[in-house]
Amino acid sequence: MKSIRCLSIVFILFFYSCSNNSKEEEVQYNLNSKLIFADIVLNLYVKDSLVCNYLYDDLNWEPFKRRLFTDNSSLLKKYSPHSDSNYIKDQMETVRLGNNQNQYFSNFEIISELENDSLVVMNNEVYGMTLPVFNEKGDVAFIGFSVTNGFLSGYGELMVFKKNKDKWKRVERVHLWIN
């Protein structure tokens, strides 16, 4: 009788552990949560919030995609090796910010790329970035960031954030270009 009870307990524990090891649910982030995340990251890197800062209205992934997916230095494979690259690519939509989204970027004037020519003459920094993309578990985020200042001054980088105990921490910055 004792052995049957022990076998029953072992079976229940085995069944319970197997059911908990099933595929984790995908964590979905909506546009508002991505805009909030982007605003927090942007404010980490902007030095002076007392002056008017400019942000491109086009949150575009094109300049940053190659570095995220190339085999020789894939950040996706490094930080989320089991992620489906199509899951990440499907999140890489280009979003054009409108005035209704300026609530997220309160320290910035949102401008189009065409307006940049007049700002360059005034020697102001113009920031560009992407919306973050997340792995399926929602614990790794990738975001692109760039700054231009003048005709031949600027840089772009890709940042990786990891979530640990409900807090996000930047774990890597990869410089992509510099002028």
Backbone as JSON, one array per atom type, in Angstrom:
{
  "sequence": "MKSIRCLSIVFILFFYSCSNNSKEEEVQYNLNSKLIFADIVLNLYVKDSLVCNYLYDDLNWEPFKRRLFTDNSSLLKKYSPHSDSNYIKDQMETVRLGNNQNQYFSNFEIISELENDSLVVMNNEVYGMTLPVFNEKGDVAFIGFSVTNGFLSGYGELMVFKKNKDKWKRVERVHLWIN",
  "N": [[0.82, -1.19, 0.0], [1.93, 1.17, 0.8], [3.87, 1.55, -1.19], [2.25, 1.94, -3.43], [1.06, 4.35, -2.8], [3.33, 6.02, -2.77], [4.13, 5.75, -5.45], [1.91, 6.94, -6.61], [2.15, 9.57, -5.71], [4.59, 10.28, -6.9], [3.84, 10.05, -9.59], [1.86, 12.07, -9.75], [3.42, 14.35, -9.17], [5.2, 14.23, -11.34], [3.41, 14.53, -13.5], [2.41, 17.08, -12.92], [4.79, 18.64, -13.13], [5.4, 18.28, -15.83], [3.21, 19.47, -17.05], [3.63, 22.12, -16.36], [5.87, 22.73, -17.8], [5.12, 23.24, -20.32], [4.88, 25.0, -23.48], [5.6, 28.4, -23.08], [3.33, 31.12, -22.81], [2.9, 33.6, -25.35], [3.91, 36.94, -24.91], [2.21, 39.85, -25.39], [2.7, 43.12, -26.59], [1.15, 46.22, -26.81], [0.61, 49.09, -29.03], [0.59, 51.44, -27.44], [2.01, 50.64, -25.1], [4.48, 50.13, -26.26], [5.18, 52.67, -27.19], [5.46, 54.03, -24.77], [7.63, 52.62, -23.66], [9.6, 53.27, -25.58], [9.74, 56.05, -25.19], [10.78, 56.18, -22.57], [13.32, 55.02, -22.96], [14.39, 56.87, -24.8], [14.49, 59.21, -23.24], [16.46, 58.45, -21.45], [18.78, 58.83, -22.86], [18.92, 61.38, -23.82], [20.49, 64.34, -23.19], [19.86, 67.0, -22.25], [16.96, 68.04, -21.14], [15.8, 70.49, -20.93], [16.02, 72.08, -23.11], [14.58, 72.49, -26.39], [14.06, 69.52, -27.93], [14.32, 67.49, -30.86], [12.46, 65.05, -32.59], [12.34, 62.57, -35.02], [9.45, 61.88, -36.95], [9.1, 59.43, -38.04], [9.24, 56.26, -37.11], [11.31, 53.97, -37.79], [12.49, 50.78, -38.78], [14.3, 50.0, -40.75], [17.13, 50.92, -41.05], [18.32, 49.44, -39.03], [17.78, 46.72, -39.05], [19.5, 44.79, -40.33], [21.71, 44.28, -38.63], [20.53, 43.06, -36.48], [19.78, 40.57, -37.38], [21.85, 39.31, -38.87], [23.97, 36.5, -39.46], [26.65, 36.34, -38.52], [26.84, 38.04, -36.35], [24.5, 37.96, -34.77], [22.27, 39.5, -32.77], [19.81, 38.7, -31.97], [20.01, 35.87, -31.88], [21.87, 35.68, -29.87], [20.66, 36.78, -27.53], [18.09, 35.8, -27.43], [17.8, 32.94, -28.21], [15.91, 31.01, -28.95], [13.89, 32.26, -30.22], [11.55, 32.95, -32.8], [12.46, 34.29, -35.81], [10.67, 35.43, -37.58], [8.58, 36.18, -35.93], [9.7, 38.35, -34.62], [10.3, 40.03, -36.84], [7.72, 40.56, -37.77], [6.87, 42.45, -35.97], [8.19, 44.71, -36.66], [7.13, 47.12, -37.71], [6.78, 50.18, -39.52], [6.16, 53.16, -37.98], [4.48, 56.14, -38.12], [4.62, 58.96, -36.29], [2.02, 60.89, -34.98], [0.4, 64.0, -34.04], [-1.22, 63.25, -31.93], [0.26, 61.36, -30.58], [2.2, 62.74, -29.31], [2.0, 63.05, -26.64], [3.45, 61.08, -25.41], [6.09, 61.74, -25.88], [6.96, 64.15, -24.5], [9.04, 65.98, -24.15], [9.9, 66.59, -26.64], [9.83, 67.92, -29.93], [8.01, 66.78, -32.54], [9.07, 66.03, -35.74], [9.17, 65.97, -39.35], [11.33, 64.23, -41.67], [11.88, 65.92, -43.76], [11.74, 68.43, -42.65], [14.11, 68.6, -41.32], [16.31, 69.77, -42.63], [16.29, 72.57, -42.2], [16.71, 72.63, -39.48], [19.26, 71.58, -39.16], [20.93, 73.62, -39.96], [20.57, 75.3, -37.84], [21.94, 73.89, -35.98], [20.91, 71.93, -34.18], [20.25, 68.97, -32.26], [18.83, 66.06, -33.67], [16.76, 63.41, -33.04], [16.33, 59.96, -33.71], [14.46, 56.95, -33.72], [13.32, 53.57, -33.14], [10.29, 51.71, -32.67], [10.2, 49.5, -29.91], [10.96, 46.0, -30.3], [9.92, 42.8, -29.22], [10.83, 39.62, -27.78], [9.16, 36.38, -27.84], [8.57, 35.61, -25.19], [8.58, 38.02, -23.96], [10.63, 39.09, -22.47], [12.93, 40.13, -23.49], [14.05, 42.92, -25.25], [14.52, 44.82, -28.21], [15.83, 47.78, -29.6], [16.23, 50.51, -31.82], [18.31, 53.42, -32.16], [19.17, 56.75, -32.96], [21.17, 59.71, -33.62], [21.44, 62.87, -35.07], [23.43, 65.69, -35.88], [24.09, 68.48, -37.32], [25.7, 68.59, -40.61], [27.56, 66.48, -41.0], [27.58, 64.94, -38.72], [26.78, 62.5, -36.38], [25.27, 59.43, -35.14], [24.34, 55.94, -34.95], [22.74, 53.28, -33.23], [22.08, 50.0, -31.93], [20.15, 48.74, -29.33], [19.92, 46.44, -26.64], [17.66, 45.18, -24.33], [17.0, 43.54, -21.26], [14.58, 41.92, -19.3], [14.3, 41.62, -15.87], [12.98, 40.42, -13.02], [10.7, 42.13, -13.27], [11.92, 44.52, -14.01], [13.53, 46.49, -16.43], [16.67, 46.27, -18.01], [19.42, 47.65, -19.69], [21.46, 45.64, -21.65], [23.24, 45.51, -23.72], [24.85, 47.59, -26.12], [25.16, 48.29, -29.44], [27.13, 49.85, -31.69], [26.31, 51.13, -34.81], [26.76, 52.94, -36.9], [28.76, 55.87, -37.43], [29.36, 59.29, -37.79]],
  "CA": [[0.0, 0.0, 0.0], [2.84, 2.3, 0.89], [4.5, 1.73, -2.49], [1.25, 2.51, -4.35], [0.92, 5.76, -2.43], [4.55, 6.68, -3.24], [4.03, 5.82, -6.91], [0.88, 7.93, -6.94], [2.72, 10.91, -5.47], [5.58, 10.5, -7.95], [3.1, 10.27, -10.83], [1.24, 13.4, -9.68], [4.49, 15.34, -9.3], [5.68, 14.17, -12.72], [2.38, 15.12, -14.35], [2.39, 18.52, -12.64], [5.99, 19.27, -13.69], [5.28, 18.27, -17.29], [2.22, 20.46, -17.48], [4.21, 23.45, -16.18], [6.93, 22.93, -18.78], [4.57, 23.44, -21.65], [5.35, 26.23, -24.11], [5.12, 29.6, -22.41], [2.49, 31.97, -23.64], [3.52, 34.8, -25.91], [3.55, 38.2, -24.26], [1.9, 40.84, -26.42], [2.8, 44.52, -26.23], [0.39, 47.03, -27.76], [1.29, 50.31, -29.48], [0.79, 52.37, -26.31], [3.1, 50.19, -24.23], [5.73, 50.3, -27.01], [5.5, 54.1, -27.19], [5.94, 54.35, -23.42], [8.98, 52.04, -23.56], [10.47, 54.1, -26.43], [9.92, 57.35, -24.53], [11.68, 55.99, -21.44], [14.67, 54.83, -23.5], [14.82, 58.13, -25.38], [14.83, 60.13, -22.17], [17.71, 58.01, -20.84], [19.93, 59.21, -23.68], [18.91, 62.81, -24.15], [21.21, 64.99, -22.09], [19.28, 68.22, -21.72], [15.53, 68.1, -21.43], [15.31, 71.86, -20.79], [15.97, 72.69, -24.44], [13.67, 71.79, -27.29], [14.67, 68.42, -28.66], [13.54, 67.12, -32.03], [12.34, 63.61, -32.82], [11.74, 62.25, -36.31], [8.12, 61.29, -36.83], [9.13, 58.13, -38.69], [9.92, 55.25, -36.29], [11.57, 53.05, -38.89], [13.46, 49.74, -38.45], [15.17, 49.65, -41.88], [18.58, 51.05, -40.85], [18.78, 48.63, -37.9], [17.41, 45.3, -39.21], [20.58, 43.91, -40.74], [22.56, 43.9, -37.5], [19.78, 42.21, -35.57], [19.56, 39.24, -37.93], [22.97, 38.69, -39.59], [24.45, 35.29, -38.79], [27.95, 36.48, -37.85], [26.72, 38.78, -35.08], [23.07, 38.08, -34.52], [21.86, 39.82, -31.4], [18.63, 37.88, -31.68], [20.47, 34.54, -31.46], [22.62, 35.81, -28.63], [19.84, 37.09, -26.37], [16.85, 35.05, -27.45], [18.15, 31.93, -29.21], [14.78, 30.18, -29.36], [12.86, 33.1, -30.83], [11.27, 32.85, -34.23], [12.81, 35.58, -36.4], [9.47, 36.01, -38.2], [7.83, 36.82, -34.86], [10.34, 39.65, -34.42], [10.12, 40.82, -38.06], [6.32, 41.0, -37.86], [6.69, 43.62, -35.1], [9.01, 45.81, -37.16], [6.36, 48.03, -38.55], [7.16, 51.59, -39.49], [5.08, 53.94, -37.39], [4.64, 57.59, -38.26], [4.01, 59.61, -35.14], [1.16, 62.05, -35.21], [0.3, 64.9, -32.89], [-1.88, 62.59, -30.8], [1.24, 60.57, -29.84], [3.18, 63.61, -28.69], [1.87, 62.92, -25.18], [4.49, 60.17, -24.95], [7.4, 62.36, -26.06], [6.63, 65.52, -24.12], [10.22, 66.85, -24.24], [10.34, 66.59, -28.03], [8.98, 68.37, -31.02], [8.04, 65.74, -33.56], [9.24, 66.65, -37.05], [9.4, 65.04, -40.46], [12.71, 64.28, -42.17], [11.98, 67.09, -44.65], [11.96, 69.62, -41.82], [15.44, 68.52, -40.72], [17.28, 70.64, -43.29], [16.36, 73.87, -41.55], [17.24, 72.45, -38.13], [20.7, 71.34, -39.23], [21.56, 74.94, -40.02], [20.52, 75.85, -36.48], [22.82, 73.05, -35.19], [20.19, 71.22, -33.13], [20.26, 67.53, -32.38], [17.58, 65.44, -34.07], [16.81, 62.02, -32.62], [15.51, 58.98, -34.42], [14.43, 55.66, -33.03], [12.33, 52.61, -33.56], [9.53, 51.12, -31.59], [10.87, 48.27, -29.49], [10.4, 44.69, -30.63], [10.1, 41.91, -28.08], [10.76, 38.19, -28.05], [7.87, 35.78, -27.51], [8.36, 35.6, -23.75], [8.44, 39.39, -23.5], [11.66, 39.46, -21.52], [14.04, 40.73, -24.22], [13.58, 43.97, -26.17], [15.52, 45.43, -29.09], [15.38, 49.1, -30.04], [17.22, 51.28, -32.55], [18.4, 54.81, -31.71], [20.15, 57.53, -33.73], [21.25, 61.15, -33.39], [22.17, 63.65, -36.07], [23.68, 67.05, -35.44], [24.91, 69.07, -38.37], [25.75, 67.86, -41.86], [28.36, 65.26, -40.96], [27.71, 64.51, -37.34], [25.7, 61.65, -35.92], [25.55, 58.01, -34.93], [23.2, 55.06, -34.77], [23.07, 52.08, -32.47], [21.03, 49.06, -31.58], [20.25, 48.44, -27.91], [19.22, 45.25, -26.17], [17.22, 45.27, -22.94], [16.49, 42.3, -20.68], [13.7, 42.11, -18.14], [14.64, 40.77, -14.74], [12.15, 40.78, -11.87], [9.85, 43.25, -13.67], [12.69, 45.72, -14.3], [14.29, 46.39, -17.66], [18.06, 46.72, -17.91], [20.16, 47.56, -20.95], [22.54, 44.67, -21.53], [24.22, 45.7, -24.78], [24.72, 48.67, -27.11], [26.0, 48.0, -30.59], [27.21, 51.01, -32.56], [26.13, 50.7, -36.19], [27.43, 53.9, -37.76], [29.15, 57.13, -36.8], [29.89, 60.32, -38.72]],
  "C": [[0.87, 1.26, 0.0], [3.49, 2.59, -0.46], [3.52, 2.32, -3.51], [1.07, 3.99, -4.06], [2.14, 6.55, -2.92], [4.53, 6.83, -4.76], [3.0, 6.86, -7.35], [1.42, 9.34, -6.78], [3.73, 11.24, -6.56], [4.88, 10.8, -9.27], [2.47, 11.67, -10.86], [2.29, 14.49, -9.85], [5.03, 15.38, -10.72], [4.68, 14.84, -13.66], [2.34, 16.64, -14.17], [3.6, 19.22, -13.25], [5.93, 19.31, -15.21], [4.29, 19.3, -17.77], [2.74, 21.88, -17.31], [5.3, 23.74, -17.18], [6.4, 23.1, -20.19], [5.03, 24.79, -22.18], [4.74, 27.45, -23.42], [4.3, 30.43, -23.37], [3.26, 33.17, -24.15], [3.0, 36.02, -25.16], [3.35, 39.22, -25.37], [2.02, 42.25, -25.85], [2.02, 45.31, -27.27], [1.16, 48.31, -28.1], [1.55, 51.27, -28.32], [1.94, 51.93, -25.42], [4.45, 50.32, -24.94], [6.15, 51.76, -27.05], [6.03, 54.54, -25.83], [7.37, 53.84, -23.24], [9.97, 52.9, -24.36], [10.75, 55.45, -25.78], [10.88, 57.24, -23.35], [13.12, 55.84, -21.92], [15.21, 56.15, -24.06], [15.24, 59.12, -24.3], [16.09, 59.72, -21.4], [18.93, 58.59, -21.57], [19.97, 60.68, -24.06], [19.44, 63.57, -22.95], [20.45, 66.14, -21.45], [17.81, 68.31, -22.09], [14.96, 69.51, -21.29], [15.28, 72.58, -22.13], [15.01, 71.89, -25.3], [14.45, 70.73, -28.07], [13.74, 68.02, -29.8], [13.6, 65.61, -32.23], [11.69, 63.41, -34.18], [10.39, 61.57, -36.1], [8.05, 59.87, -37.38], [9.93, 57.14, -37.84], [10.14, 54.04, -37.18], [12.7, 52.07, -38.53], [14.5, 49.5, -39.55], [16.66, 49.81, -41.61], [19.16, 50.07, -39.82], [18.61, 47.12, -38.11], [18.6, 44.39, -39.44], [21.38, 43.4, -39.55], [21.83, 42.96, -36.53], [19.74, 40.76, -36.06], [20.76, 38.59, -38.61], [23.56, 37.55, -38.77], [25.74, 35.52, -38.0], [27.87, 37.25, -36.54], [25.26, 39.0, -34.72], [22.77, 38.33, -33.05], [20.65, 38.99, -31.0], [19.05, 36.49, -31.19], [21.19, 34.59, -30.12], [21.71, 35.95, -27.41], [18.51, 36.34, -26.32], [16.96, 33.94, -28.49], [16.98, 31.1, -29.72], [13.66, 30.98, -30.01], [12.75, 32.84, -32.32], [11.54, 34.22, -34.85], [11.6, 36.23, -37.08], [8.59, 36.7, -37.16], [8.38, 38.23, -34.62], [10.09, 40.55, -35.64], [8.7, 41.35, -38.19], [6.04, 42.22, -36.99], [7.38, 44.87, -35.65], [8.26, 46.7, -38.14], [6.95, 49.43, -38.45], [5.96, 52.37, -39.0], [5.41, 55.41, -37.59], [3.88, 58.24, -37.12], [3.16, 60.79, -35.57], [1.11, 62.9, -33.96], [-0.33, 64.23, -31.68], [-0.9, 61.71, -30.01], [2.29, 61.44, -29.18], [3.08, 63.59, -27.17], [2.95, 62.01, -24.61], [5.87, 60.82, -24.96], [7.28, 63.85, -25.74], [7.82, 66.48, -24.22], [10.7, 67.02, -25.67], [9.3, 67.23, -28.94], [9.13, 67.33, -32.12], [8.07, 66.41, -34.93], [9.39, 65.57, -38.11], [10.85, 65.2, -40.92], [12.92, 65.5, -43.07], [12.25, 68.37, -43.87], [13.37, 69.68, -41.26], [16.43, 69.5, -41.34], [17.4, 72.0, -42.61], [16.93, 73.75, -40.14], [18.74, 72.23, -38.12], [21.45, 72.66, -39.24], [21.61, 75.55, -38.63], [21.34, 75.0, -35.51], [22.13, 72.41, -33.98], [20.31, 69.71, -33.35], [18.86, 67.03, -32.75], [17.72, 63.95, -33.77], [15.91, 61.18, -33.5], [15.53, 57.7, -33.63], [13.37, 54.77, -33.64], [11.4, 52.33, -32.39], [10.27, 49.86, -31.17], [10.18, 47.05, -30.08], [10.79, 43.74, -29.51], [10.11, 40.45, -28.54], [9.41, 37.65, -27.57], [7.56, 35.8, -26.02], [8.2, 37.01, -23.18], [9.51, 39.83, -22.53], [12.93, 39.99, -22.18], [13.45, 41.73, -25.21], [14.77, 44.52, -26.96], [14.96, 46.76, -29.57], [16.53, 49.82, -30.74], [17.16, 52.74, -32.15], [19.45, 55.52, -32.56], [20.06, 59.01, -33.36], [21.97, 61.77, -34.57], [22.28, 65.08, -35.54], [24.62, 67.67, -36.46], [24.98, 68.16, -39.58], [26.48, 66.54, -41.76], [28.54, 64.72, -39.55], [26.51, 63.65, -36.96], [26.15, 60.22, -35.7], [24.24, 57.24, -34.8], [23.64, 53.81, -34.03], [21.82, 51.25, -32.23], [21.23, 48.69, -30.12], [19.42, 47.21, -27.58], [18.92, 45.44, -24.69], [16.71, 43.9, -22.5], [15.67, 42.64, -19.45], [14.08, 41.1, -17.07], [13.85, 41.27, -13.54], [11.37, 42.06, -12.13], [10.59, 44.57, -13.87], [13.5, 45.48, -15.56], [15.69, 46.94, -17.45], [18.71, 46.59, -19.28], [21.34, 46.63, -20.76], [23.58, 44.81, -22.63], [23.82, 46.88, -25.65], [25.68, 48.34, -28.24], [25.97, 49.21, -31.51], [27.18, 50.53, -34.01], [26.81, 51.64, -37.18], [27.77, 55.14, -36.94], [29.71, 58.04, -37.89], [30.66, 61.34, -37.93]]
}
